[in-house]
């Protein structure tokens, strides 16, 4: 990503991302992975991004797989791993805070500071930036976002947004149903087994899967039919019929890309 002199007329912004907060927050709270490209595209609609810093300890295998992808977005990826004994988990925060203060000391013309973090450690630097007449926008992972930090910011956004989270769970359900369809097109999946299967396979909450499935049913993308089972047909089974054509027409499913 190239960072040029201001030419668009949009407010000039410097962006600082605590990627550990984003990655682990998504993984632990909502079982998702960050979509940094989508987020940057969203920011660029409103701001001219002058600098994009991404901080994180990428020495752990899972988050380490993200490093090369992030380097394609910006040259300012800061690997904060330390070999020193006694260095605690706040080391990334310290480096990020230092970089923000140094950026301010450069006397640049950044009008907006955008931080992706949920840690209360950043409350004081946010207050300092506002004293210097900077607009400060904080993005943080919901359920891992300090209330003090929210209060200090000019404005804040909890991530993922409801639509992003809903789309994520829709995708998990549709991938599961498509997998079953490819094995046996004639077999109709059941309502409750689908919920249990998606939740178990992806290690996510059954209640969230159920909410997403019910949403697609209410939107008529999936129809629920009933079938009597048992020797005396004493049991009622709820089966799912998916309208794959409508899903594709509405851009919610692309089978060739799966």
N, C-alpha and C positions, 0 to 999 in steps of 0.2 A: 504494500500500500504506500502510495506516494503522498507526502504531506507538503503541500505547496503554500505559497503566500495567498492570503485571502483574496479571492476573486469572485466568489459567488454572491456576495451580499448577505449571506447567512451568518449568524453569530459564530465566532471562531471558538472552537472547543478543544480542550485537552482531556484525554480519557485515560483513566487509571483503573485497571481491573485486578482484583484479588481473585485469581482463578481457582485457588484452593477453596475459597468460600463458595464460588459458583459451582464447581465440579462436585465437591463432596456434599454441598447443600442439596443439589439436584438428586444426587445418587441416594442420599440418606432420607430425604424428606418426600420426594415425589417420584423416585426411580426413573429419572430422565437424565439425558446428557445435554450439556449446553449447546445451543446453536449460535455460535459467535457470529458467523457470517450474516445470519438473519438480523441479529441485534445491531450490527454495524450498519447494515443497509437501512435499518429503521432510523438510526441516529443521523445518518447522512441526509435524510430527507429534510431534517430541520437544522442541522449544524454543519459547519465546515470543520472537519476533524483535522486538527493541526498535529497532534501527537496521539499515538495509541500505545500505551504501556500495558503489558500483561505480566503479572508477577505470579510466581508459584514455585514450590518445591516439586520438581518433576522426577524425583529419584524413585518414587514408588511406581511399580509396573503399570498399574491401571491408568493413573493420570499421566504417566510418562508417554503413553501412546498418543496423547493429545499434542505433544510438543511440536512435532514437525508441521502439523496442520496449522498451529498458531503462528509459527514462523512464516508461513505463507501469507498471513494477514498483515504482519508488521515486523519490522526489524528490531523493535523495542520489546522483545520478550526477555524478561529477567528471571533467570533460573536461580532461586534463592537457597538452594541446598547448601548446607555447611558441614564441613568435616570436624568442626570444633566440638569438643565435648562440652556438655552443659547448655548447648544452644536449644532454646525451647521452641514450641510451635508458633510463637509470635514473631519469629525472625522475619517471615514474609511481610508482616505488618510494619515492622521497623523499617525495612528497605523501602517499602511503598510510601510510608510517611516521609522519609527522608527525600525521596524523589519528588514528591509533591512540593515540599518546602523549597527544594532547590529550583524547581520550575518557577515558583513565584519569585525567587531571588534573581532570576534571569531578566526580570523586567520586560517580559514578553507582553503581547497584546491579546492573550487568551481572555475571552469574555466569560466563558462558561467552563466550569470544571465538572466533569462527569465521573463519578466513582461507582464501581461495582463492588460493594462490600456490605456486610451486615454487622461489622464489629464496632462496638462502642468506643474502641480505641481511636476511632477516626472523628469522634465528635468535636474534639478541640481544633483539629485542623480545618474542619468544616466551618466552625465559628470564625476562625482566623481568616479564611478565604472570604467569607461574607463581610467581615470588617474591611477587607480590601476591595469591596464592591464587586465581587465575583458572584455570579449565579452558580449555585452548587446543586446538582441533581444527583441523587443517590439511587442506585438500583441495588436491590438485595433479595436474597432468596427468602420467600415467606416461611415463617416458623423458625427462621434463623436470622432475624433482622432486628437489631436493637431499637427499642422505642426511643431511646435518647438520641440515636443517630437520625431517626426519622424526624424528630422534632427539630433538630438542628438544621436540617437541609432546607434549601429553598423549596424543593419539591422532591418527592420520592416515588419509586415504582417498585411494587412487589412482583417478583418473578418466580415461576412462570405466570403469565397472565392466564386467566380462566380459559380462554380460547385455546391457548397453546397446550395447556394441560389436557383439555378435553380432546383435542386432536391427537395427542400422544396416546391416550387410552383407546380412542377410536381405531388408531392404527394397530395397536396390539390385538384388539378384537378381530379386526378384518384380516390381519395376517394369519391368525389362528384359524379362522373360518375358511380362508383360502387354502391353507395347508390341508385341512380336512377334505375340502372339495377336490383337491388334486389327487387325493388317495382314493376317494370314493364319491363320485359326483352324485350318486343316487341317495346317499345317506344324508339325512337332515340332522343337523346338530341340535341338541336340546338346550333350552334356556339356562338351566342351572349348571349343567356340565360345562357349558361354554364359560360361564363365570368362573367356576372352579379351576378349569384348565388354564385359562389366561392368567389368573391370579397366581397359580402354582408355578407355571412355566416361567413367568416374568418376575416372580417374587414381589408382587404388588398387592395392594389391598383389594379384597373382594368387593368391599363397598364402593370403591372408586370404579372398578370394572363394571359393577351393576349399574351405577349411575350413568356411565358412558353408554352401555348397551341400551338402557331404557331411553336414553336420549335419541339414539338412532332409530329405535322402534317408534317413538313419538313423531319423528320426522319422516316416517314411512320408508326409510331405507331398508329396514328389516321388519318382516311381518311374523307375528307369533300365531301358530296354528296349534290345535290340540289333537291329541291322539289317545284313545283308550287302550290300555295295556292290561296284562294280567289274565289269568285263567277265566275269570268272570268279568273281565274288562272293568275292574273296580278301581283302576288307577288312571289318572289323567296326566299325560306327559305334554309339556310345552315344547314345541319344535320351532326352529328358526328358518325362515325363507328369506334369503338375501337378494335384494335387487341390485346386482352388480352393475347392470347397464346404467341405472340412474346414478349410482355412486361415481362411475367413470364420467358421466356427462357433467356432473356437478363438481368434478375435480377432486373428489375425496378418495379416489382409488385409481392407481395406475398399475395394472397387473404386470405389464412388461418391465416395470422398474423394480419389482419386488424380488 
